[in-house]
Amino acid sequence: MPPKASGQGGRTRSSISILIVVGLCCFFYVLGAWQKSGIGKGDSIALEITRQTESSVECGVLPNLNFETHHDGGRIIPKASNTESKVFKPCAEKYTDYTPCQDQRRAMTFPRENMIYRERHCPAEDEKLRCLIPAPKGYVTPFPWPKSRDYVAYANVPYKSLTVEKAIQNWVHYEGNVFRFPGGGTQFPQGADTYIDQLASVIPILNGTVRTALDTGCGVASWGAYLLKRNVLAMSFAPRDSHEAQVQFALERGVPAVIGVFGTIKLPYPSRSFDMAHCSRCLIPWSGNDGMYMMEVDRVLRPGGYWALSGPPINWRTHHKSWERTEEDLNAEQSKIEKTAKKLCWDKVSEKGDIAIWRKRINTDSCPGWRDGSQPEMCSTQDPDDVWYKKMELCVTPVPRVDESDEVAGRKILPFPARLTAVPPRITSGSVPGATAESFREDNRLWKKHVDYYKKINKYLVSGRYRNILDMNAGFGSFAAAIESPKTWVMNVVPTISEQVSSLGAVYERGLIGIYHDWCEAFSTYPRTYDLIHASGVFSLYKNRCSEVDILLEMDRILRPEGAVIFRDEVDVLVNVKKLVDGMRWDTKMLDHEDGPLVPEKILIAVKRYWVAGSNSTSSR
């Protein structure tokens, strides 16, 4: 009898403790909201949040979200929100791989000269799809890295054309229900590892000097995939062309890539960004347009950076017959490339076999070819990073002046990983308006704190569950720096309307990669290419500029099924966002700022449910 009585008393004390904890949580939450508002507005907002989200026994716990992966086509577990909201219908199955600004049908209406038809051409307002892009039937969660480098589920990218067209070049093989990527390429039949070793015999790839690379016309991005184990991040791009799904394959493998092309518009990257640029039979006419494309490479290449070219016309004496071109034609093409390289003041450091390598000089004051008055026309633009929809020019982008002949223009950058946390030279030199060394360090401290909180919310953040991550408003890249890991990579997007749009150059100086973009338009990628999206201040930034619905539908398009989104914004903004996404087959939960309910900034966590074309609903349009 005594033990029984003791147990009852224990349960009573336990119940009282739970009631006290719950009561204190609710009391301080409402008190904080009331104190913040001053006139009662915070009370109504707090009540609205409380009404729309499920309560939990412990403050800040997310009991209704499931971050687990889905491999067998079954149904996701989380409960749907009870909030009434507009329900967005799925698009027709034919839109499974829809890329709004690189739509094939729209592209064919534009001129083919200089690849204009392969550039970004976004739909007009009345042509936008306002429905949910479905995943293909049988879609499964991609393999975890590094297995994903070598294997992709056929159901996720059901296109076999490359396995036929590139069969003898070891790009990709179809084996049962998966594609296998042996790591080969047109110019590296012995594999990307061997090819990269050849480059590394000339270029300092292994010691952290080369950290960021640009792969033009990347194919399925095997070069970038194999650079990753050498701690080099490659920004790979290729057009959406007759070879279906090159970039889609790359992203499905877990390799950074975007849809892009050398056409008439400047590349969406800052000047002096990349430590290395690369073309392996990328079919870009480097000798054409009076060397304009090489001038664009020069713009994005860091002083002292390298450009590697393999394939036509390099080693034309050996290959001209197999290329079915005349010796005279190939010799003339290489001569034009050499002439442009000299005009750009690049030094040719190696030509061995099928690979030629040039190095951009560390400053233009040390260019001997310019002392005799043969200096090329210099671009007159005030801001070499103002590139969004700007036309390429036949001119050389100036680099910062130096005081000594051995000084690196724009200042020397530390090897990686030391450069990740060092103050970027663009900030110390005052090139980023409003940014100082101290504000940069404070930004780092702040985002480390934020990310530590994210890890408590979602334990899978740095586990490898999320391989491809997109930061929609990256600033200095401190979110990416805080989660830097071989298990993941971050595409740092700096919106073109941001007050600190010039910060993307500093992101690259940290050894991270990113791109300019305007979120009023679709992103240059295929559907279902990101595992996690981070949206900090995005909807406040774009308030009254374009439709919140369009931005959210674009996020849904590029997010994988069972992928997650972390929103961070003002509470009234997030209440409205939550109301919209509750109609998009996402499960959501609102949380306080890590510093407590007194802070008006809140966090909204969302998980996209698993569903495929034709499941539980009818198609629209």
TORGU-72024 format. One line per 4 residues: for each residue x, y, z of C-alpha. Coordinates in nm, 4 decimals. Layout:
<sites>
X,Y,Z  ...
</sites>
This chain:
<sites>
0.0000,0.0000,0.0000  0.2651,0.2620,0.0846  0.4344,0.2304,-0.2584  0.1012,0.2846,-0.4305
0.0336,0.6006,-0.2334  0.3848,0.7259,-0.3116  0.3293,0.6741,-0.6878  0.0063,0.8720,-0.6849
0.1786,1.1602,-0.5104  0.4593,1.1531,-0.7659  0.2135,1.1665,-1.0538  0.0326,1.4574,-0.8878
0.3565,1.6517,-0.8440  0.4509,1.5705,-1.2073  0.1153,1.6981,-1.3351  0.1508,2.0180,-1.1334
0.5048,2.0708,-1.2728  0.3839,2.0306,-1.6318  0.0980,2.2752,-1.5710  0.3418,2.5277,-1.4241
0.5791,2.4950,-1.7245  0.2943,2.5331,-1.9751  0.1511,2.8250,-1.7810  0.4848,3.0058,-1.7659
0.5468,2.9494,-2.1398  0.2086,3.0964,-2.2320  0.2325,3.3804,-1.9777  0.5758,3.5038,-2.0918
0.4835,3.4665,-2.4592  0.1704,3.6805,-2.4255  0.3458,3.9229,-2.1873  0.6332,3.9659,-2.4315
0.3999,4.0258,-2.7258  0.1994,4.2816,-2.5219  0.5152,4.4638,-2.4114  0.6442,4.4745,-2.7694
0.3250,4.6131,-2.9155  0.2566,4.8907,-2.6649  -0.1028,4.9289,-2.7930  -0.2252,4.5720,-2.7996
-0.1306,4.4884,-3.1622  0.1185,4.2305,-3.0457  -0.1574,4.0559,-2.8489  -0.3685,4.0026,-3.1595
-0.0700,3.8805,-3.3582  0.0296,3.6418,-3.0830  -0.3265,3.5091,-3.0651  -0.3305,3.4653,-3.4431
-0.0055,3.2684,-3.4334  -0.1318,3.0598,-3.1429  -0.4569,2.9900,-3.3278  -0.2829,2.8879,-3.6504
-0.0205,2.6629,-3.4978  -0.0538,2.3640,-3.2697  0.0572,2.4097,-2.9117  0.3180,2.1846,-2.7583
0.4114,2.0877,-2.4022  0.7571,2.2370,-2.4363  0.8180,2.5848,-2.5773  0.9709,2.5804,-2.9253
0.9203,2.2092,-3.0028  0.7968,2.1059,-3.3488  0.5888,1.7912,-3.2951  0.4025,1.8004,-3.6280
0.6936,1.8221,-3.8747  0.8769,1.5267,-4.0243  1.2226,1.5839,-4.1736  1.2852,1.2194,-4.2615
1.3544,1.1082,-4.6190  1.1120,0.9197,-4.8386  1.2273,0.6392,-5.0639  0.9353,0.4041,-5.1241
0.6563,0.6180,-5.2714  0.4425,0.6013,-4.9546  0.2575,0.8869,-4.7861  0.4290,1.1474,-4.5705
0.3338,1.1357,-4.2026  0.2889,1.4995,-4.0849  -0.0592,1.6359,-4.0238  -0.1842,1.9154,-4.2445
-0.2466,2.2584,-4.0928  -0.6024,2.3332,-3.9849  -0.5762,2.6903,-4.1140  -0.8185,2.7666,-4.3947
-0.6384,2.9112,-4.6961  -0.6467,2.9149,-5.0722  -0.5612,2.5737,-5.2128  -0.3173,2.5762,-5.5059
-0.3855,2.3070,-5.7636  -0.1156,2.0949,-5.9281  -0.0024,2.1789,-6.2793  -0.0558,1.9341,-6.5634
0.1877,1.6420,-6.5757  0.3580,1.7836,-6.8863  0.5084,2.0581,-6.6671  0.7074,1.8122,-6.4523
1.0408,1.9630,-6.5658  0.9197,2.3145,-6.6408  1.1844,2.5879,-6.6358  0.9904,2.9149,-6.6805
1.2704,3.1407,-6.8054  1.4311,2.8732,-7.0254  1.1134,2.7218,-7.1677  1.1907,2.5389,-7.4927
0.8790,2.6556,-7.6761  0.9373,3.0207,-7.5908  1.3090,2.9916,-7.6714  1.2426,2.8895,-8.0298
1.0737,3.2261,-8.0961  1.4006,3.4145,-8.0412  1.6996,3.4579,-8.2765  1.9634,3.1855,-8.2775
2.2475,3.4297,-8.3384  2.4942,3.4330,-8.0477  2.2724,3.1860,-7.8584  2.0121,3.4533,-7.7843
1.7393,3.1912,-7.7881  1.9135,2.9997,-7.5067  1.9297,3.3016,-7.2756  1.6734,3.3898,-7.0076
1.3334,3.4760,-7.1540  1.0783,3.4813,-6.8727  0.7011,3.4533,-6.9202  0.4826,3.7627,-6.9159
0.2560,3.8181,-6.6166  -0.0460,3.6645,-6.7895  0.1591,3.3600,-6.8995  0.2850,3.2584,-6.5550
0.1823,2.9211,-6.4187  0.0222,2.9648,-6.0789  0.0007,2.6005,-5.9877  0.2244,2.3432,-5.8197
0.4818,2.1658,-6.0382  0.4394,1.7891,-5.9816  0.7201,1.5418,-5.9278  0.7320,1.2558,-6.1801
0.5648,0.9290,-6.0868  0.7994,0.7084,-5.8890  1.0098,1.0016,-5.7655  1.2380,0.9085,-5.4748
1.4726,1.0964,-5.2453  1.8166,1.1235,-5.4114  2.0976,0.9060,-5.2818  2.3062,1.0695,-5.0069
2.6439,1.2191,-5.0937  2.8908,1.0807,-5.1976  2.6866,0.7948,-5.3501  2.4782,1.0522,-5.5384
2.7892,1.1595,-5.7286  2.7840,0.8234,-5.9058  2.4168,0.7203,-5.9051  2.0861,0.8921,-5.9863
1.7432,0.7295,-5.9811  1.6007,0.6975,-6.3325  1.2523,0.7931,-6.2099  1.3798,1.1349,-6.1004
1.5338,1.2288,-6.4375  1.3787,0.9919,-6.6944  1.5861,1.0918,-6.9983  1.8115,0.8438,-7.1785
1.9358,1.0513,-7.4736  2.2755,1.1268,-7.3162  2.3352,0.7553,-7.2504  2.3140,0.7023,-7.6257
2.4807,1.0188,-7.7598  2.7696,1.0062,-7.5114  2.7922,0.6284,-7.4720  3.1578,0.5970,-7.5740
3.2634,0.9029,-7.3734  3.1708,0.7629,-7.0308  2.9374,1.0479,-6.9356  2.6484,0.8398,-6.8090
2.5186,0.4830,-6.8346  2.1658,0.3514,-6.7827  2.1633,0.0455,-6.5574  1.8260,-0.0929,-6.4532
1.6441,0.1715,-6.2491  1.9442,0.4029,-6.2044  2.1880,0.6092,-6.4060  2.5552,0.5537,-6.3283
2.8114,0.8306,-6.3786  3.1609,0.6820,-6.4302  3.3255,1.0248,-6.4130  3.4244,1.0405,-6.7757
3.3961,1.3220,-7.0246  3.4581,1.3981,-7.3902  3.8074,1.5297,-7.3141  3.8854,1.2996,-7.0220
3.8033,0.9405,-7.1267  4.0340,0.8148,-6.8484  3.8126,0.9847,-6.5920  3.7833,1.3210,-6.4212
4.0350,1.2293,-6.1487  4.3141,1.1719,-6.3988  4.2215,1.4866,-6.5889  4.2195,1.6989,-6.2708
4.5602,1.5568,-6.1756  4.6908,1.6813,-6.5108  4.5548,2.0289,-6.4373  4.6960,2.0167,-6.0835
5.0469,1.9631,-6.2208  5.0276,2.3271,-6.3371  4.7485,2.4910,-6.1335  4.7714,2.5005,-5.7484
4.4482,2.3089,-5.6937  4.5531,2.1118,-5.3871  4.6773,2.3779,-5.1427  4.3691,2.5996,-5.1086
4.4896,2.8672,-5.3514  4.2214,2.7591,-5.5991  3.8880,2.7316,-5.4212  3.6239,2.8686,-5.6628
3.6022,2.7526,-6.0241  3.3756,2.8252,-6.3191  3.2923,2.5346,-6.5506  3.1479,2.6673,-6.8768
2.9383,2.4240,-7.0790  2.9656,2.1700,-6.8000  2.7743,1.8717,-6.9390  2.6736,1.6565,-6.6412
2.9353,1.8378,-6.4266  3.1668,1.5441,-6.3563  3.4618,1.7848,-6.3481  3.2959,1.9823,-6.0686
3.1851,1.6636,-5.8936  3.5399,1.5296,-5.8653  3.6850,1.8673,-5.7678  3.4749,1.8608,-5.4513
3.6942,1.6028,-5.2808  3.9831,1.8428,-5.3411  3.7891,2.1129,-5.1540  3.7244,2.3137,-5.4718
3.3731,2.4489,-5.5392  3.2845,2.4727,-5.9069  2.9977,2.6798,-6.0395  2.8927,2.4704,-6.3383
2.6534,2.5830,-6.6084  2.5158,2.4616,-6.9396  2.2186,2.5657,-7.1526  1.8924,2.3790,-7.1651
1.9446,2.2320,-7.5118  1.8826,1.9172,-7.7156  2.0871,1.7168,-7.4630  1.8064,1.6919,-7.2093
1.8767,1.7401,-6.8418  2.2531,1.8087,-6.8248  2.2170,2.0591,-6.5415  1.9333,1.8575,-6.3893
2.1638,1.5535,-6.3740  2.4344,1.7668,-6.2103  2.2048,1.8920,-5.9349  2.0484,1.5511,-5.8843
2.4035,1.4248,-5.8251  2.4535,1.6940,-5.5591  2.6854,1.9156,-5.7659  2.6435,2.2977,-5.7883
2.5029,2.3997,-6.1268  2.2648,2.6422,-6.2989  2.1127,2.6729,-6.6439  2.3206,2.9294,-6.8307
2.4890,3.0138,-7.1576  2.7487,3.2405,-7.3165  2.5262,3.4579,-7.5334  2.4881,3.8350,-7.5383
2.4245,3.8997,-7.1674  2.6937,3.9189,-6.8999  2.7273,3.6220,-6.6674  2.5409,3.6754,-6.3354
2.8596,3.6759,-6.1258  3.0708,3.9593,-5.9843  3.3993,4.0668,-6.1360  3.7153,3.9041,-5.9943
3.5205,3.6073,-5.8507  3.6768,3.2815,-5.9644  4.0215,3.1392,-5.8989  3.9925,2.9252,-6.2121
3.7752,2.9029,-6.5236  3.7494,2.5898,-6.7357  3.6214,2.4737,-7.0732  3.6422,2.1091,-7.1757
3.5111,2.0914,-7.5304  3.2341,2.3247,-7.4209  3.1594,2.4337,-7.7819  3.1859,2.8035,-7.6952
3.3262,3.0062,-7.9899  3.6140,3.1667,-7.8009  3.7707,3.3036,-8.1190  3.4472,3.4662,-8.2367
3.2983,3.8091,-8.1690  3.6480,3.9593,-8.1541  3.7217,3.7691,-7.8346  3.4197,3.9020,-7.6405
3.3633,3.5759,-7.4513  3.7256,3.5625,-7.3384  3.6857,3.9215,-7.2186  3.3903,3.8075,-7.0084
3.5996,3.5256,-6.8604  3.8643,3.7864,-6.7833  3.6038,3.9964,-6.6019  3.5018,3.7156,-6.3637
3.8534,3.5740,-6.3220  4.0512,3.6849,-6.0183  4.3923,3.8499,-6.0780  4.6375,3.5595,-6.0812
4.3565,3.3172,-6.1744  4.3801,3.0418,-6.4364  4.1894,2.9577,-6.7549  4.2083,2.5971,-6.8789
4.0955,2.5038,-7.2298  4.0842,2.1490,-7.3635  3.9378,2.0352,-7.6918  3.9237,2.2206,-8.0246
4.1406,2.3891,-8.1333  4.4027,2.2692,-7.8799  4.6276,1.9946,-8.0242  4.4655,2.0352,-8.3640
4.7586,1.8747,-8.5437  4.6668,1.5435,-8.3805  4.2891,1.5636,-8.3952  4.1915,1.7660,-8.7021
4.0848,1.4584,-8.8986  3.8628,1.3180,-8.6226  3.7152,1.6654,-8.5737  3.6500,1.6796,-8.9503
3.8032,2.0246,-8.9819  4.0923,2.1570,-9.1868  4.4317,2.2337,-9.0381  4.4097,2.5881,-9.1712
4.0749,2.6494,-9.0009  4.1891,2.5166,-8.6635  4.5236,2.6956,-8.6802  4.3444,3.0251,-8.7500
4.1075,2.9642,-8.4567  4.3909,2.9021,-8.2143  4.5804,3.2054,-8.3427  4.2800,3.4269,-8.2655
4.2568,3.2821,-7.9132  4.6287,3.3442,-7.8554  4.5941,3.7001,-7.9839  4.3008,3.7743,-7.7502
4.4857,3.6201,-7.4546  4.7795,3.8507,-7.5231  4.5447,4.1497,-7.5448  4.4043,4.0503,-7.2050
4.7586,4.0245,-7.0693  4.7286,3.6536,-6.9897  5.0439,3.4440,-6.9709  5.0360,3.1032,-7.1343
5.1831,2.8776,-6.8676  5.1308,2.5384,-7.0291  5.0185,2.3555,-7.3406  5.0604,1.9838,-7.3088
4.8629,1.7271,-7.5035  4.5011,1.8359,-7.5282  4.5152,2.0981,-7.2489  4.6258,2.4609,-7.2668
4.6419,2.6817,-6.9571  4.6708,3.0589,-6.9304  4.7145,3.2723,-6.6184  4.5735,3.6198,-6.5714
4.8393,3.8582,-6.4441  4.8123,3.9731,-6.0834  4.7798,4.3339,-6.2011  4.7740,4.5263,-6.5271
5.0686,4.7485,-6.4299  5.2944,4.4492,-6.4914  5.1660,4.3916,-6.8459  5.4600,4.4408,-7.0851
5.2388,4.4285,-7.3936  5.0518,4.7413,-7.2876  5.3557,4.9649,-7.2521  5.3897,5.0305,-7.6233
5.0454,5.1868,-7.6530  4.8686,4.8634,-7.7490  4.6418,4.8685,-7.4451  4.2920,4.7469,-7.5383
3.9796,4.9526,-7.4871  3.8867,4.9538,-7.1179  3.5240,4.9297,-7.0085  3.3871,5.2614,-6.8846
3.1189,5.1205,-6.6523  3.1279,5.2606,-6.3005  3.0298,4.9273,-6.1473  3.1769,4.6104,-6.3043
2.9391,4.4025,-6.0881  2.6266,4.5614,-6.2357  2.5574,4.2718,-6.4713  2.1906,4.1694,-6.4409
2.0565,4.1672,-6.7997  2.3448,4.3895,-6.9072  2.4941,4.3325,-7.2520  2.8461,4.1963,-7.2913
3.0928,4.4520,-7.4201  3.4012,4.4464,-7.6398  3.6248,4.5907,-7.3722  3.8446,4.4834,-7.0831
3.7122,4.5304,-6.7292  3.9631,4.7341,-6.5238  4.1032,4.5904,-6.2018  4.1986,4.7993,-5.8963
4.5236,4.9945,-5.9266  4.8312,4.8873,-5.7322  5.1253,5.0721,-5.5804  5.3865,4.8025,-5.6393
5.4495,4.5843,-5.9454  5.4276,4.2645,-5.7384  5.1035,4.3634,-5.5641  4.7831,4.1700,-5.6392
4.5082,4.3933,-5.7766  4.2224,4.3980,-5.5266  4.4586,4.2563,-5.2594  4.5786,3.9028,-5.2017
4.3331,3.6443,-5.0763  4.4210,3.3789,-4.8208  4.4116,3.0099,-4.9136  4.0999,2.8171,-4.8173
3.9827,2.7502,-4.5468  4.1520,3.0521,-4.3824  3.9691,3.2860,-4.6204  3.6285,3.1598,-4.4999
3.6402,3.3628,-4.1775  3.8936,3.6318,-4.2736  3.7582,3.9787,-4.3524  3.7218,3.9905,-4.7347
3.9484,4.2434,-4.9093  3.6467,4.4131,-5.0689  3.5242,4.5022,-4.7217  3.8595,4.6193,-4.5847
3.9077,4.8350,-4.8957  3.5634,4.9931,-4.8625  3.4280,4.8461,-5.1877  3.1089,4.7245,-5.0181
2.9153,5.0384,-4.9124  2.8237,5.0440,-4.5451  3.0298,4.7350,-4.4591  3.3221,4.7398,-4.2167
3.5483,4.4745,-4.0710  3.3553,4.4935,-3.7451  3.0117,4.4678,-3.9101  3.1390,4.1644,-4.1032
3.2603,3.9960,-3.7838  2.9322,4.0769,-3.6112  2.7414,3.9284,-3.9068  2.9443,3.6091,-3.8669
2.8703,3.5921,-3.4941  2.5012,3.6531,-3.5520  2.4622,3.3815,-3.8148  2.6542,3.1294,-3.6107
2.4014,3.1932,-3.3346  2.1105,3.1621,-3.5797  2.2441,2.8378,-3.7260  2.2993,2.6888,-3.3796
1.9294,2.7513,-3.3163  1.8346,2.6006,-3.6539  2.0214,2.2842,-3.5569  1.8056,2.2533,-3.2464
1.4923,2.2975,-3.4563  1.6019,2.0558,-3.7278  1.8678,1.8028,-3.6340  1.9141,1.7054,-3.9998
2.0549,2.0460,-4.1015  2.4200,1.9367,-4.0993  2.3708,1.5602,-4.1079  2.3932,1.5274,-4.4850
2.0157,1.4979,-4.5244  2.0230,1.8314,-4.7090  2.2892,1.8342,-4.9792  2.1823,2.1215,-5.2070
2.0979,2.4358,-5.0096  1.9790,2.7707,-5.1441  2.0120,3.0961,-4.9483  1.7723,3.3427,-5.1133
1.9163,3.6536,-4.9470  2.2752,3.5679,-4.8654  2.4317,3.9001,-4.7664  2.7970,3.8241,-4.6821
2.7407,3.4472,-4.6989  2.7615,3.4034,-4.3231  2.4774,3.1493,-4.3141  2.6719,2.9346,-4.5630
2.9948,2.9822,-4.3680  2.8254,2.8690,-4.0472  2.7177,2.5363,-4.2003  3.0246,2.4826,-4.4197
3.0760,2.1065,-4.4508  3.1801,1.8502,-4.7147  2.8309,1.7053,-4.6724  2.6607,2.0113,-4.8170
2.7005,2.3199,-5.0368  2.5122,2.6503,-5.0506  2.4088,2.8582,-5.3507  2.4343,3.2124,-5.2122
2.1883,3.4360,-5.3945  2.2217,3.8120,-5.3626  1.9010,3.9790,-5.4867  1.9579,4.2456,-5.7485
1.7429,4.4879,-5.5455  1.9452,4.4418,-5.2265  2.1041,4.7522,-5.0743  2.4265,4.5528,-5.0425
2.4203,4.3949,-5.3867  2.7986,4.4322,-5.4034  2.8341,4.1838,-5.1157  2.8405,3.8887,-5.3600
3.2004,3.9713,-5.4462  3.2851,3.9335,-5.0765  3.1023,3.5984,-5.0723  3.3411,3.4716,-5.3400
3.6417,3.6106,-5.1557  3.5388,3.3871,-4.8646  3.5676,3.0813,-5.0889  3.1920,3.0416,-5.1346
2.9848,3.0527,-5.4531  2.6727,3.2428,-5.5474  2.4752,3.4266,-5.8114  2.2770,3.7452,-5.8697
1.9024,3.7029,-5.9093  1.5744,3.8921,-5.8974  1.3125,3.6842,-5.7145  1.0333,3.8490,-5.9130
1.1451,3.6007,-6.1802  1.2051,3.2262,-6.1859  1.5456,3.0902,-6.0884  1.7701,2.9348,-6.3565
1.7285,2.5767,-6.2472  1.5099,2.2717,-6.2971  1.2305,2.1745,-6.0584  1.3189,1.9787,-5.7418
1.6853,2.0755,-5.7308  1.7239,2.2021,-5.3715  1.6844,2.0101,-5.0459  1.6670,2.3169,-4.8206
1.5825,2.6809,-4.8873  1.6742,2.9592,-4.6459  1.4695,3.2783,-4.6827  1.5785,3.5494,-4.4408
1.4088,3.8854,-4.4943  1.3130,3.7953,-4.8502  0.9448,3.8855,-4.8239  1.0122,4.2136,-4.6467
1.2649,4.2970,-4.9190  1.0176,4.2268,-5.2005  0.7140,4.3791,-5.0330  0.5136,4.5794,-5.2920
0.7595,4.4814,-5.5659  0.6040,4.1583,-5.6910  0.3583,3.8912,-5.5856  0.4303,3.6875,-5.2740
0.2396,3.4044,-5.4389  0.4757,3.3992,-5.7372  0.7827,3.3861,-5.5116  0.6352,3.1056,-5.3015
0.5300,2.9034,-5.6059  0.8821,2.9372,-5.7421  1.0198,2.8143,-5.4097  0.7836,2.5179,-5.4322
0.9001,2.4474,-5.7894  1.2673,2.4244,-5.7013  1.2253,2.2484,-5.3648  1.2400,1.8698,-5.3523
0.9477,1.6733,-5.2083  1.0098,1.6510,-4.8323  1.2546,1.9362,-4.8584  1.2483,2.2075,-4.5929
1.2285,2.5862,-4.5864  1.3443,2.8187,-4.3098  1.1744,3.1593,-4.3248  1.3041,3.4400,-4.1031
1.1155,3.7690,-4.1128  0.8879,4.0099,-3.9267  0.5962,3.8355,-3.7593  0.3198,4.0034,-3.9626
0.4997,3.9092,-4.2842  0.5318,3.5474,-4.1778  0.1672,3.5221,-4.0698  0.0694,3.6123,-4.4255
0.3287,3.3739,-4.5749  0.2017,3.0917,-4.3556  -0.1542,3.1478,-4.4699  -0.0411,3.1086,-4.8328
0.1857,2.8079,-4.7927  -0.0751,2.6171,-4.5951  -0.2534,2.5848,-4.9304  0.0596,2.4544,-5.1069
0.0913,2.1075,-4.9539  0.3475,2.2283,-4.7022  0.3399,2.1611,-4.3284  0.4395,2.4612,-4.1190
0.5257,2.5714,-3.7679  0.5870,2.9213,-3.6326  0.8543,2.9779,-3.3688  0.9861,3.2684,-3.1672
1.3214,3.4240,-3.2342  1.5979,3.2467,-3.0421  1.6201,3.5510,-2.8130  1.2573,3.5111,-2.7091
0.9098,3.6505,-2.7820  1.0100,4.0151,-2.7318  1.1886,4.0123,-3.0673  0.9495,4.0991,-3.3549
1.1427,3.8780,-3.5967  1.0077,3.5203,-3.6009  1.0922,3.1924,-3.7707  0.8599,2.9826,-3.9849
0.9625,2.6248,-4.0599  0.8024,2.4398,-4.3512  0.8312,2.0917,-4.4986  0.7023,2.0151,-4.8475
0.4890,1.7019,-4.8476  0.5606,1.4096,-5.0772  0.3289,1.3897,-5.3775  0.3708,1.3058,-5.7458
0.1920,1.3704,-6.0757  -0.1648,1.2423,-6.0717  -0.1807,1.1787,-5.6973  -0.4966,1.2735,-5.5030
-0.5939,1.5655,-5.7247  -0.6716,1.6775,-6.0772  -0.4337,1.8742,-6.2948  -0.4854,2.2359,-6.3926
-0.4138,2.4147,-6.7189
</sites>
